Amino acid sequence: MHKAGFVNIVGNPNVGKSTLMNQLVGERISIATFKAQTTRHRIMGIVNTPDMQIVFSDTPGVLKPNYKLQESMLAFSTGALKDADVLLYVTDVRESPGKNSDFLEKVSRMDVPVLVLINKIDDSTQEEVTRLVEEWRERLPEAEILAISAKMKFGTQTVLERVKELLPESPAYFDKDQWTDKPARFFVSEIVREKILLYYDKEIPYAVEVVVEQFKEHASSIHISTVIYCERESQKGILIGHKGVALKKVSTEARRALEKFFDKSVFLEIFVKVDKDWRSKEKRLERYGYKLD
C-alpha cells in the first residue's frame, strides 16, 4: 500500500506557518521571520519514504487585500482549500478564533481532515491553552485540535505522525528524489528577500520584489545576478544606503545563506531598480509570477 497526498498549511500572517513547514519537511524552504506577510507564494515541500509521499504546501497568510499583490496572496491561500487531502490550519495563542470568520466558514465546510494547530504555546500558560482548545473545538467541531510550538519543536512530530495516518492511498505525485516544486532561482530570490525583511523597517520589505536575472552554476561555484525592484526612488535610496553600506550588508548575508543552501561558493551581484507601483499592476505581478484570478 502506498500513500500520497497534499497537506496544505493555511492561517493568518505571523502565526508561525513557515517555521512549522520547515520543521515538517526537514528542510529550510520557507522564509521564517518575525514579520507578517513573509510568504507571498504557495511553496511545496515534499517528504518521501518508500511507501509514502507527503506534499506539504505553505501559503501566504490570510488577510483582507488592500492592493493587487495581496489579492494574489489571498488567492494562493483560498486555492489551497480546493486540493487539500489534509488541511493544517495554524493559529497561535494570541489569536482569537473569531478572526477571519469568512475564511473559517469555508474551512468548516471541507470534507477532508482538518487539524487546527495552536502554535507558540511556549509563550502562554496551560490554562490559556486549554481555554483556546475549547474555543477552537466550538468554532470547528469537526476538526482535531493540537497544541504545538514549532519554534521549540514541541508537538510537530505528533502532527507529522497524524498526517501520515490521514493520507489517502495514492501513487506518488512527484519523483521520489524531488523535495520541492520550486526551481533554484526561486530560492535565491526568497533568501535575498528574507534579508531585506530582516534588515529594513516599515514599508520597505513589502514594497520590493527580487528577480534573478542570471543563474550560472558550475561544478563548485554559482554566479548569480539579481535585481531588487522597489516602487519609489526614495525606497531605492534607503535600500542602497549611505555609500552602499545597507545593500552591501544584504548582499553579504544573502551570499552566506546561499552558499549554505547550495553547498557551493557563490558570487552574488545585487542591483536596485524602480518599478513604480508594481504591487498594483496586474501585468507586473504576472511577470513576477503571481496568481491573478
Backbone as CSV, one residue per row, in Angstrom:
resi,resn,N_x,N_y,N_z,CA_x,CA_y,CA_z,C_x,C_y,C_z
1,MET,0.848,-1.200,0.000,0.000,0.000,0.000,0.881,1.246,0.000
2,HIS,0.613,2.155,-0.922,1.358,3.414,-0.974,0.405,4.574,-0.710
3,LYS,0.848,5.512,0.107,0.051,6.690,0.417,0.705,7.935,-0.179
4,ALA,-0.134,8.886,-0.579,0.364,10.173,-1.060,-0.751,11.194,-0.975
5,GLY,-0.381,12.447,-0.753,-1.413,13.481,-0.705,-0.846,14.857,-0.438
6,PHE,-1.723,15.854,-0.644,-1.359,17.250,-0.431,-1.817,17.683,0.966
7,VAL,-0.874,18.143,1.756,-1.154,18.629,3.102,-0.908,20.129,3.091
8,ASN,-1.984,20.898,3.048,-1.876,22.336,2.848,-1.960,23.093,4.168
9,ILE,-1.040,24.039,4.326,-0.907,24.808,5.566,-1.449,26.205,5.335
10,VAL,-2.473,26.599,6.092,-3.081,27.919,5.941,-3.195,28.562,7.317
11,GLY,-3.506,29.856,7.312,-3.667,30.589,8.567,-3.371,32.052,8.369
12,ASN,-3.525,32.827,9.415,-3.288,34.261,9.350,-1.790,34.554,9.315
13,PRO,-1.406,35.782,8.940,0.013,36.134,8.957,0.607,36.067,10.364
14,ASN,1.881,35.749,10.426,2.668,35.849,11.656,2.257,34.868,12.746
15,VAL,1.730,33.702,12.362,1.396,32.684,13.364,2.402,31.529,13.356
16,GLY,3.429,31.618,12.498,4.473,30.597,12.504,4.288,29.490,11.493
17,LYS,3.541,29.753,10.408,3.312,28.708,9.407,4.604,28.242,8.743
18,SER,5.463,29.192,8.390,6.688,28.836,7.679,7.646,28.045,8.561
19,THR,7.729,28.415,9.836,8.564,27.654,10.763,8.057,26.228,10.875
20,LEU,6.745,26.070,10.974,6.150,24.739,11.032,6.454,23.957,9.758
21,MET,6.287,24.602,8.611,6.572,23.952,7.326,7.996,23.404,7.298
22,ASN,8.952,24.225,7.689,10.346,23.794,7.679,10.599,22.633,8.628
23,GLN,9.927,22.625,9.770,10.074,21.524,10.723,9.507,20.228,10.155
24,LEU,8.356,20.309,9.512,7.709,19.114,8.983,8.468,18.530,7.798
25,VAL,9.017,19.418,6.956,9.730,18.957,5.765,11.158,18.548,6.097
26,GLY,11.723,19.186,7.133,13.110,18.885,7.479,14.097,19.643,6.627
27,GLU,13.626,20.631,5.884,14.482,21.474,5.050,14.033,22.927,5.235
28,ARG,14.988,23.841,5.065,14.656,25.266,5.177,14.232,25.772,3.805
29,ILE,12.938,25.635,3.506,12.467,26.046,2.181,11.470,27.200,2.241
30,SER,10.994,27.548,3.431,10.083,28.672,3.573,10.740,29.751,4.424
31,ILE,10.612,31.009,4.002,11.139,32.104,4.809,10.391,32.157,6.138
32,ALA,11.149,32.229,7.220,10.536,32.331,8.544,11.152,33.524,9.270
33,THR,10.423,34.652,9.322,10.900,35.818,10.052,9.808,36.252,11.018
34,PHE,10.143,37.257,11.811,9.181,37.765,12.793,8.175,38.714,12.162
35,LYS,8.310,39.023,10.881,7.417,39.986,10.238,6.270,39.281,9.520
36,ALA,5.112,39.925,9.528,3.937,39.365,8.863,4.088,39.429,7.354
37,GLN,3.254,38.656,6.653,3.208,38.641,5.183,4.543,38.236,4.574
38,THR,5.272,37.347,5.260,6.564,36.901,4.746,6.395,36.062,3.489
39,THR,5.473,35.092,3.534,5.246,34.211,2.388,4.323,34.881,1.379
40,ARG,4.770,34.941,0.118,3.964,35.560,-0.935,3.429,34.542,-1.927
41,HIS,4.091,33.402,-2.034,3.708,32.372,-2.985,3.306,31.101,-2.236
42,ARG,2.736,30.185,-2.950,2.490,28.861,-2.408,3.746,28.017,-2.654
43,ILE,4.337,27.511,-1.595,5.605,26.799,-1.686,5.402,25.358,-1.224
44,MET,5.799,24.407,-2.043,5.651,22.998,-1.702,6.965,22.393,-1.225
45,GLY,6.862,21.590,-0.178,7.983,20.811,0.316,7.572,19.352,0.364
46,ILE,8.371,18.477,-0.217,7.963,17.086,-0.429,8.767,16.143,0.466
47,VAL,8.065,15.335,1.238,8.682,14.333,2.101,8.422,12.954,1.508
48,ASN,9.489,12.228,1.215,9.365,10.904,0.596,9.872,9.795,1.512
49,THR,9.116,8.704,1.568,9.567,7.450,2.175,9.259,6.350,1.157
50,PRO,9.747,5.134,1.350,9.476,4.075,0.372,7.993,3.841,0.099
51,ASP,7.134,4.078,1.105,5.712,3.787,0.920,4.817,5.013,1.084
52,MET,5.425,6.220,0.992,4.628,7.419,1.254,5.250,8.643,0.599
53,GLN,4.392,9.581,0.149,4.842,10.901,-0.295,3.893,11.958,0.260
54,ILE,4.437,12.839,1.099,3.652,13.925,1.676,4.062,15.223,0.999
55,VAL,3.118,15.895,0.358,3.393,17.163,-0.310,2.860,18.288,0.570
56,PHE,3.736,18.837,1.403,3.349,19.965,2.247,3.335,21.241,1.419
57,SER,2.397,22.125,1.726,2.242,23.356,0.959,2.031,24.523,1.911
58,ASP,3.009,25.439,1.930,2.899,26.653,2.738,2.284,27.750,1.885
59,THR,1.339,28.490,2.441,0.629,29.530,1.693,0.767,30.883,2.386
60,PRO,0.534,31.981,1.656,0.549,33.300,2.293,-0.507,33.396,3.382
61,GLY,-0.268,34.291,4.328,-1.234,34.483,5.399,-2.558,35.019,4.887
62,VAL,-3.634,34.614,5.523,-4.973,35.061,5.144,-5.171,36.494,5.626
63,LEU,-5.523,37.382,4.725,-5.751,38.783,5.084,-6.721,39.429,4.113
64,LYS,-7.248,40.566,4.510,-8.118,41.323,3.616,-7.224,42.164,2.701
65,PRO,-7.269,41.930,1.386,-6.321,42.580,0.484,-6.565,44.075,0.326
66,ASN,-5.453,44.826,0.309,-5.507,46.266,0.088,-4.975,46.672,-1.279
67,TYR,-4.299,45.742,-1.974,-3.797,46.027,-3.322,-3.661,44.706,-4.058
68,LYS,-3.318,44.778,-5.353,-3.332,43.596,-6.221,-2.434,42.475,-5.716
69,LEU,-1.261,42.810,-5.188,-0.356,41.773,-4.692,-1.028,40.960,-3.590
70,GLN,-1.709,41.628,-2.661,-2.373,40.915,-1.582,-3.557,40.098,-2.091
71,GLU,-4.195,40.541,-3.171,-5.251,39.728,-3.785,-4.671,38.411,-4.281
72,SER,-3.487,38.486,-4.889,-2.816,37.277,-5.361,-2.464,36.361,-4.195
73,MET,-1.970,36.951,-3.102,-1.594,36.162,-1.932,-2.807,35.434,-1.355
74,LEU,-3.954,36.133,-1.287,-5.173,35.506,-0.777,-5.638,34.395,-1.705
75,ALA,-5.447,34.573,-3.016,-5.840,33.544,-3.979,-5.053,32.257,-3.766
76,PHE,-3.771,32.375,-3.422,-2.971,31.187,-3.119,-3.549,30.445,-1.913
77,SER,-3.944,31.181,-0.883,-4.481,30.561,0.334,-5.838,29.912,0.083
78,THR,-6.707,30.620,-0.642,-8.025,30.072,-0.943,-7.906,28.844,-1.837
79,GLY,-6.983,28.891,-2.800,-6.768,27.751,-3.678,-6.302,26.514,-2.940
80,ALA,-5.610,26.724,-1.828,-5.111,25.594,-1.046,-6.233,24.804,-0.389
81,LEU,-7.417,25.401,-0.278,-8.558,24.678,0.298,-9.148,23.684,-0.701
82,LYS,-8.880,23.911,-1.987,-9.544,23.114,-3.017,-8.880,21.772,-3.274
83,ASP,-7.547,21.699,-3.137,-6.870,20.449,-3.496,-6.238,19.750,-2.295
84,ALA,-6.618,20.140,-1.091,-6.033,19.528,0.102,-6.595,18.132,0.355
85,ASP,-5.714,17.206,0.705,-6.137,15.914,1.245,-6.200,15.968,2.767
86,VAL,-5.357,16.823,3.338,-5.394,17.142,4.764,-5.106,18.631,4.877
87,LEU,-5.861,19.343,5.724,-5.645,20.777,5.909,-5.105,21.038,7.309
88,LEU,-4.011,21.803,7.376,-3.476,22.261,8.657,-3.782,23.744,8.787
89,TYR,-4.688,24.092,9.695,-4.988,25.497,9.953,-4.184,25.926,11.165
90,VAL,-3.239,26.840,10.945,-2.334,27.265,12.018,-2.827,28.569,12.629
91,THR,-2.951,28.560,13.932,-3.267,29.758,14.700,-2.208,29.863,15.796
92,ASP,-2.367,30.789,16.717,-1.429,30.833,17.843,-2.146,31.291,19.102
93,VAL,-1.399,31.417,20.192,-2.016,31.685,21.492,-2.513,33.120,21.620
94,ARG,-2.150,33.990,20.685,-2.599,35.389,20.746,-3.836,35.650,19.892
95,GLU,-4.178,34.700,19.056,-5.215,34.932,18.056,-6.580,34.421,18.521
96,SER,-7.598,35.228,18.264,-8.962,34.840,18.616,-9.553,33.936,17.539
97,PRO,-10.289,32.890,17.932,-10.974,32.035,16.950,-12.009,32.771,16.113
98,GLY,-12.355,33.982,16.518,-13.341,34.743,15.772,-12.766,35.507,14.590
99,LYS,-11.446,35.492,14.433,-10.807,36.235,13.343,-10.996,35.500,12.014
100,ASN,-11.135,36.259,10.935,-11.295,35.698,9.583,-12.447,34.706,9.494
101,SER,-13.602,35.113,9.942,-14.759,34.224,10.001,-15.174,33.722,8.611
102,ASP,-15.016,34.552,7.568,-15.390,34.114,6.219,-14.519,32.955,5.755
103,PHE,-13.221,33.068,5.991,-12.296,32.006,5.587,-12.550,30.739,6.409
104,LEU,-12.788,30.910,7.703,-13.046,29.754,8.565,-14.356,29.059,8.204
105,GLU,-15.305,29.825,7.697,-16.564,29.216,7.254,-16.303,28.255,6.102
106,LYS,-15.403,28.635,5.194,-15.013,27.742,4.098,-14.303,26.498,4.646
107,VAL,-13.454,26.697,5.622,-12.749,25.564,6.246,-13.741,24.594,6.879
108,SER,-14.757,25.134,7.532,-15.730,24.288,8.231,-16.540,23.412,7.281
109,ARG,-16.620,23.820,5.999,-17.404,23.058,5.024,-16.562,22.021,4.265
110,MET,-15.293,21.933,4.574,-14.423,20.990,3.868,-14.730,19.558,4.284
111,ASP,-14.598,18.635,3.335,-14.875,17.233,3.641,-13.594,16.410,3.738
112,VAL,-12.478,17.087,4.030,-11.208,16.395,4.281,-10.808,16.646,5.736
113,PRO,-9.918,15.836,6.299,-9.493,16.062,7.682,-8.858,17.437,7.879
114,VAL,-9.253,18.108,8.952,-8.705,19.416,9.298,-8.071,19.329,10.688
115,LEU,-6.809,19.754,10.770,-6.125,19.857,12.055,-5.915,21.333,12.369
116,VAL,-6.439,21.787,13.494,-6.168,23.140,13.962,-4.966,23.072,14.896
117,LEU,-3.917,23.782,14.544,-2.682,23.745,15.314,-2.504,25.065,16.051
118,ILE,-2.617,25.033,17.364,-2.421,26.231,18.175,-0.931,26.344,18.469
119,ASN,-0.270,27.259,17.774,1.184,27.389,17.848,1.617,28.363,18.957
120,LYS,2.895,28.327,19.276,3.541,29.240,20.238,3.049,29.041,21.662
121,ILE,2.744,27.799,22.009,2.252,27.561,23.369,3.334,27.800,24.419
122,ASP,4.596,27.884,23.991,5.672,28.218,24.929,5.562,29.664,25.409
123,ASP,4.734,30.481,24.742,4.509,31.864,25.151,3.222,32.025,25.957
124,SER,2.662,30.925,26.442,1.373,31.000,27.145,1.394,30.103,28.377
125,THR,0.225,29.986,28.999,0.073,29.128,30.186,-0.808,27.932,29.839
126,GLN,-0.757,26.913,30.657,-1.581,25.729,30.437,-3.066,26.085,30.457
127,GLU,-3.444,26.982,31.367,-4.851,27.375,31.477,-5.335,28.085,30.213
128,GLU,-4.494,28.971,29.684,-4.863,29.716,28.490,-4.957,28.793,27.274
129,VAL,-4.017,27.860,27.167,-4.043,26.912,26.050,-5.295,26.037,26.120
130,THR,-5.636,25.587,27.301,-6.837,24.765,27.478,-8.082,25.536,27.062
131,ARG,-8.133,26.826,27.427,-9.280,27.656,27.046,-9.366,27.788,25.526
132,LEU,-8.219,28.012,24.875,-8.201,28.162,23.426,-8.605,26.870,22.713
133,VAL,-8.155,25.746,23.243,-8.541,24.455,22.667,-10.060,24.310,22.665
134,GLU,-10.687,24.671,23.769,-12.147,24.567,23.864,-12.840,25.534,22.905
135,GLU,-12.308,26.757,22.776,-12.907,27.729,21.873,-12.806,27.280,20.411
136,TRP,-11.653,26.722,20.050,-11.488,26.234,18.679,-12.332,24.989,18.429
137,ARG,-12.513,24.174,19.435,-13.370,22.986,19.292,-14.815,23.398,19.043
138,GLU,-15.211,24.501,19.675,-16.571,25.009,19.453,-16.687,25.660,18.075
139,ARG,-15.599,26.339,17.647,-15.619,27.039,16.351,-15.574,26.056,15.179
140,LEU,-14.764,25.003,15.282,-14.641,23.991,14.231,-14.804,22.606,14.861
141,PRO,-16.024,22.208,15.128,-16.270,20.967,15.882,-15.787,19.699,15.185
142,GLU,-15.648,19.717,13.868,-15.209,18.526,13.150,-13.686,18.403,13.088
143,ALA,-12.991,19.443,13.483,-11.532,19.460,13.375,-10.878,18.834,14.609
144,GLU,-9.647,18.362,14.419,-8.803,17.939,15.541,-7.988,19.145,15.988
145,ILE,-7.861,19.340,17.286,-7.148,20.488,17.833,-5.866,19.996,18.504
146,LEU,-4.730,20.533,18.087,-3.447,20.151,18.675,-2.686,21.406,19.091
147,ALA,-2.073,21.366,20.260,-1.268,22.478,20.759,0.206,22.180,20.500
148,ILE,0.905,23.141,19.859,2.290,22.894,19.470,3.149,24.139,19.701
149,SER,4.450,23.946,19.586,5.399,25.051,19.474,6.378,24.678,18.369
150,ALA,6.164,25.239,17.179,7.035,24.902,16.047,8.472,25.346,16.321
151,LYS,8.623,26.509,16.939,9.953,27.042,17.236,10.727,26.116,18.166
152,MET,10.043,25.564,19.161,10.687,24.681,20.135,10.609,23.207,19.739
153,LYS,10.032,22.938,18.566,9.879,21.576,18.047,9.034,20.704,18.984
154,PHE,8.080,21.332,19.651,7.184,20.593,20.546,5.875,20.299,19.818
155,GLY,5.548,19.020,19.705,4.298,18.603,19.086,4.353,18.459,17.582
156,THR,5.433,18.887,16.942,5.492,18.817,15.479,5.607,17.368,14.994
157,GLN,6.296,16.519,15.747,6.384,15.112,15.364,5.019,14.441,15.469
158,THR,4.230,14.834,16.465,2.865,14.316,16.608,2.026,14.712,15.400
159,VAL,2.184,15.974,14.952,1.468,16.430,13.760,1.862,15.589,12.557
160,LEU,3.152,15.351,12.386,3.638,14.578,11.248,3.088,13.155,11.265
161,GLU,3.095,12.528,12.428,2.578,11.162,12.531,1.082,11.110,12.242
162,ARG,0.352,12.120,12.695,-1.094,12.159,12.439,-1.366,12.365,10.953
163,VAL,-0.580,13.207,10.306,-0.721,13.422,8.869,-0.509,12.115,8.123
164,LYS,0.494,11.358,8.504,0.777,10.078,7.851,-0.420,9.130,7.962
165,GLU,-1.075,9.162,9.118,-2.246,8.302,9.307,-3.413,8.719,8.417
166,LEU,-3.534,10.011,8.182,-4.693,10.544,7.455,-4.535,10.549,5.938
167,LEU,-3.326,10.344,5.444,-3.112,10.384,3.996,-3.900,9.290,3.279
168,PRO,-4.434,9.595,2.110,-5.151,8.570,1.331,-4.176,7.659,0.576
169,GLU,-4.654,6.510,0.185,-3.859,5.634,-0.680,-3.776,6.276,-2.063
170,SER,-2.561,6.356,-2.585,-2.361,7.004,-3.882,-0.931,6.781,-4.343
171,PRO,-0.700,6.739,-5.645,0.673,6.757,-6.142,1.298,8.129,-5.907
172,ALA,2.611,8.215,-5.990,3.312,9.478,-5.777,2.962,10.486,-6.869
173,TYR,2.928,11.763,-6.501,2.646,12.828,-7.454,3.924,13.372,-8.093
174,PHE,5.054,13.258,-7.391,6.322,13.785,-7.866,7.375,12.684,-7.822
175,ASP,8.477,12.909,-8.534,9.592,11.971,-8.473,10.060,11.819,-7.030
176,LYS,10.514,10.644,-6.685,10.883,10.356,-5.305,12.125,11.110,-4.831
177,ASP,12.929,11.613,-5.762,14.107,12.376,-5.357,13.849,13.879,-5.351
178,GLN,12.593,14.282,-5.591,12.243,15.703,-5.621,11.798,16.152,-4.244
179,TRP,12.299,17.310,-3.777,11.949,17.785,-2.427,11.174,19.094,-2.429
180,THR,10.976,19.705,-3.612,10.146,20.903,-3.724,9.703,21.059,-5.173
181,ASP,8.684,21.891,-5.383,8.222,22.150,-6.748,8.858,23.401,-7.333
182,LYS,9.689,24.102,-6.560,10.254,25.370,-7.000,11.668,25.197,-7.557
183,PRO,12.034,26.008,-8.578,13.388,25.961,-9.133,14.390,26.682,-8.236
184,ALA,15.661,26.502,-8.517,16.725,27.111,-7.702,16.599,28.631,-7.666
185,ARG,16.236,29.235,-8.807,16.108,30.699,-8.867,15.102,31.229,-7.838
186,PHE,14.046,30.467,-7.596,13.033,30.896,-6.639,13.647,31.052,-5.247
187,PHE,14.487,30.106,-4.848,15.068,30.151,-3.509,16.123,31.243,-3.391
188,VAL,16.770,31.581,-4.499,17.678,32.725,-4.484,16.899,33.996,-4.152
189,SER,15.798,34.227,-4.871,15.007,35.439,-4.637,14.416,35.461,-3.234
190,GLU,14.005,34.307,-2.724,13.436,34.246,-1.377,14.484,34.526,-0.301
191,ILE,15.690,34.034,-0.489,16.747,34.269,0.503,17.151,35.736,0.515
192,VAL,17.270,36.356,-0.666,17.571,37.786,-0.710,16.442,38.575,-0.063
193,ARG,15.198,38.204,-0.364,14.045,38.918,0.210,13.990,38.745,1.731
194,GLU,14.386,37.574,2.207,14.425,37.348,3.654,15.369,38.340,4.328
195,LYS,16.539,38.582,3.730,17.494,39.518,4.330,16.933,40.937,4.313
196,ILE,16.189,41.276,3.272,15.546,42.588,3.228,14.511,42.711,4.349
197,LEU,13.748,41.647,4.562,12.763,41.638,5.654,13.426,41.832,7.014
198,LEU,14.609,41.265,7.166,15.303,41.327,8.456,15.969,42.671,8.713
199,TYR,16.450,43.332,7.658,17.324,44.488,7.852,16.688,45.839,7.551
200,TYR,15.467,45.870,7.026,14.812,47.145,6.746,13.483,47.223,7.496
201,ASP,13.070,48.430,7.820,11.857,48.645,8.618,10.706,49.161,7.758
202,LYS,9.548,49.217,8.412,8.339,49.835,7.862,7.942,49.215,6.527
203,GLU,7.716,50.059,5.511,7.113,49.605,4.260,8.119,48.954,3.310
204,ILE,9.401,49.249,3.476,10.409,48.808,2.509,10.322,47.310,2.174
205,PRO,10.306,46.399,3.142,10.295,44.967,2.784,9.091,44.539,1.962
206,TYR,7.968,45.249,2.120,6.741,44.856,1.432,6.611,45.518,0.068
207,ALA,7.479,46.484,-0.211,7.415,47.211,-1.475,8.448,46.710,-2.473
208,VAL,9.121,45.604,-2.160,10.174,45.118,-3.056,9.846,43.735,-3.610
209,GLU,10.390,43.482,-4.787,10.362,42.158,-5.406,11.772,41.864,-5.895
210,VAL,12.215,40.622,-5.710,13.563,40.236,-6.116,13.478,39.332,-7.339
211,VAL,14.179,39.701,-8.394,14.183,38.941,-9.647,15.604,38.459,-9.931
212,VAL,15.750,37.178,-10.219,17.054,36.611,-10.572,17.250,36.747,-12.073
213,GLU,18.191,37.568,-12.449,18.463,37.817,-13.869,19.401,36.766,-14.461
214,GLN,20.304,36.238,-13.628,21.288,35.277,-14.126,21.606,34.257,-13.033
215,PHE,21.654,32.998,-13.430,22.000,31.909,-12.508,22.854,30.920,-13.288
216,LYS,24.155,31.021,-13.136,25.084,30.141,-13.845,25.792,29.242,-12.845
217,GLU,25.487,27.959,-12.925,26.048,27.007,-11.959,27.200,26.226,-12.586
218,HIS,28.295,26.149,-11.839,29.461,25.389,-12.243,29.707,24.278,-11.227
219,ALA,30.738,23.508,-11.427,30.996,22.340,-10.572,31.100,22.709,-9.098
220,SER,31.771,23.810,-8.783,31.988,24.165,-7.380,31.531,25.577,-7.042
221,SER,30.903,26.268,-7.986,30.502,27.649,-7.731,29.250,28.015,-8.525
222,ILE,28.625,29.112,-8.116,27.441,29.631,-8.798,27.594,31.140,-8.938
223,HIS,27.334,31.661,-10.133,27.339,33.102,-10.371,25.887,33.558,-10.503
224,ILE,25.491,34.480,-9.614,24.093,34.921,-9.561,24.027,36.435,-9.687
225,SER,23.120,36.905,-10.534,22.865,38.338,-10.656,21.379,38.580,-10.385
226,THR,21.070,39.467,-9.463,19.685,39.729,-9.080,19.376,41.221,-9.138
227,VAL,18.089,41.530,-9.268,17.617,42.912,-9.209,16.542,43.016,-8.137
228,ILE,16.690,43.981,-7.256,15.643,44.308,-6.289,14.818,45.449,-6.891
229,TYR,13.548,45.176,-7.165,12.650,46.211,-7.669,11.885,46.829,-6.505
230,CYS,11.838,48.143,-6.453,11.044,48.847,-5.451,10.111,49.813,-6.168
231,GLU,9.254,50.498,-5.414,8.212,51.325,-6.036,8.571,52.802,-6.152
232,ARG,9.553,53.289,-5.375,9.862,54.710,-5.333,11.374,54.942,-5.362
233,GLU,11.778,56.087,-5.875,13.193,56.466,-5.844,13.685,56.586,-4.402
234,SER,12.815,57.082,-3.515,13.201,57.217,-2.110,13.483,55.849,-1.485
235,GLN,12.710,54.846,-1.887,12.949,53.486,-1.390,14.272,52.941,-1.919
236,LYS,14.579,53.267,-3.159,15.858,52.836,-3.738,17.024,53.380,-2.921
237,GLY,16.922,54.663,-2.542,17.976,55.261,-1.737,18.143,54.577,-0.391
238,ILE,17.027,54.212,0.227,17.083,53.533,1.524,17.691,52.142,1.369
239,LEU,17.290,51.435,0.316,17.811,50.083,0.084,19.323,50.092,-0.120
240,ILE,19.822,51.075,-0.865,21.258,51.144,-1.115,22.000,51.656,0.114
241,GLY,21.452,52.663,0.761,22.075,53.209,1.957,23.234,54.127,1.650
242,HIS,23.726,54.811,2.685,24.834,55.752,2.533,26.086,55.021,2.073
243,LYS,26.598,55.427,0.928,27.791,54.821,0.321,27.616,53.318,0.071
244,GLY,26.352,52.889,-0.091,26.090,51.490,-0.420,26.199,50.524,0.732
245,VAL,26.280,51.038,1.966,26.510,50.170,3.130,25.351,49.203,3.358
246,ALA,24.104,49.697,3.258,22.941,48.846,3.532,22.854,47.694,2.532
247,LEU,23.022,48.016,1.252,22.930,46.974,0.223,24.080,45.967,0.363
248,LYS,25.242,46.438,0.733,26.384,45.540,0.923,26.108,44.541,2.042
249,LYS,25.442,45.009,3.108,25.103,44.106,4.213,24.139,43.024,3.753
250,VAL,23.105,43.423,3.012,22.145,42.449,2.481,22.850,41.451,1.574
251,SER,23.710,41.959,0.695,24.418,41.100,-0.248,25.321,40.099,0.466
252,THR,26.035,40.556,1.481,26.941,39.673,2.217,26.184,38.570,2.941
253,GLU,25.108,38.950,3.637,24.335,37.956,4.393,23.606,36.993,3.454
254,ALA,23.091,37.507,2.342,22.417,36.638,1.379,23.409,35.658,0.754
255,ARG,24.592,36.141,0.413,25.608,35.253,-0.180,25.974,34.121,0.783
256,ARG,26.146,34.437,2.045,26.471,33.409,3.042,25.355,32.372,3.140
257,ALA,24.110,32.848,3.153,22.974,31.926,3.232,22.866,31.064,1.982
258,LEU,23.134,31.660,0.829,23.064,30.910,-0.429,24.164,29.848,-0.498
259,GLU,25.350,30.170,-0.019,26.434,29.190,-0.015,26.091,28.004,0.882
260,LYS,25.431,28.277,1.994,24.988,27.195,2.874,23.872,26.384,2.220
261,PHE,22.961,27.085,1.541,21.816,26.426,0.905,22.260,25.513,-0.233
262,PHE,23.149,26.018,-1.095,23.579,25.255,-2.267,24.848,24.435,-2.030
263,ASP,25.523,24.674,-0.899,26.782,23.993,-0.583,27.813,24.217,-1.686
264,LYS,27.877,25.452,-2.161,28.844,25.847,-3.181,29.268,27.286,-2.937
265,SER,30.407,27.660,-3.502,30.831,29.049,-3.471,29.893,29.877,-4.358
266,VAL,29.474,31.047,-3.869,28.516,31.889,-4.594,29.097,33.276,-4.829
267,PHE,29.033,33.731,-6.082,29.327,35.122,-6.423,27.991,35.795,-6.696
268,LEU,27.642,36.779,-5.870,26.307,37.385,-5.930,26.397,38.865,-6.258
269,GLU,25.690,39.271,-7.294,25.531,40.678,-7.639,24.089,41.086,-7.358
270,ILE,23.907,42.250,-6.738,22.562,42.761,-6.475,22.475,44.207,-6.963
271,PHE,21.470,44.474,-7.799,21.206,45.826,-8.275,19.826,46.254,-7.770
272,VAL,19.601,47.545,-7.689,18.303,48.080,-7.248,17.728,48.958,-8.348
273,LYS,16.466,48.686,-8.736,15.789,49.474,-9.758,14.374,49.828,-9.284
274,VAL,13.816,50.862,-9.862,12.455,51.299,-9.527,11.471,50.778,-10.566
275,ASP,10.411,50.140,-10.099,9.293,49.716,-10.941,8.041,50.305,-10.288
276,LYS,7.687,51.486,-10.686,6.689,52.303,-9.989,5.369,51.564,-9.786
277,ASP,4.945,51.502,-8.511,3.647,50.928,-8.117,3.443,49.504,-8.641
278,TRP,4.481,48.705,-8.682,4.363,47.359,-9.256,3.358,46.485,-8.524
279,ARG,3.155,46.729,-7.223,2.231,45.874,-6.450,0.780,46.021,-6.886
280,SER,0.465,47.090,-7.607,-0.921,47.346,-8.016,-1.152,47.143,-9.507
281,LYS,-0.149,46.642,-10.223,-0.263,46.476,-11.672,-0.293,44.998,-12.048
282,GLU,-1.388,44.596,-12.676,-1.581,43.181,-12.979,-0.482,42.616,-13.870
283,LYS,-0.096,43.355,-14.903,0.922,42.845,-15.829,2.255,42.650,-15.128
284,ARG,2.604,43.558,-14.219,3.863,43.426,-13.497,3.802,42.238,-12.539
285,LEU,2.673,42.061,-11.877,2.523,40.941,-10.944,2.606,39.607,-11.671
286,GLU,1.992,39.539,-12.837,2.059,38.313,-13.631,3.496,38.019,-14.051
287,ARG,4.229,39.051,-14.393,5.628,38.873,-14.763,6.433,38.319,-13.589
288,TYR,6.087,38.744,-12.404,6.805,38.287,-11.217,6.278,36.963,-10.669
289,GLY,5.334,36.364,-11.374,4.894,35.019,-11.030,3.732,34.922,-10.069
290,TYR,2.962,36.004,-9.931,1.831,35.963,-9.014,0.559,35.537,-9.724
291,LYS,-0.279,34.848,-8.966,-1.523,34.316,-9.494,-2.611,35.379,-9.405
292,LEU,-3.271,35.651,-10.529,-4.347,36.629,-10.571,-5.571,35.994,-11.203
293,ASP,-6.600,35.727,-10.395,-7.838,35.121,-10.898,-8.974,36.123,-10.837
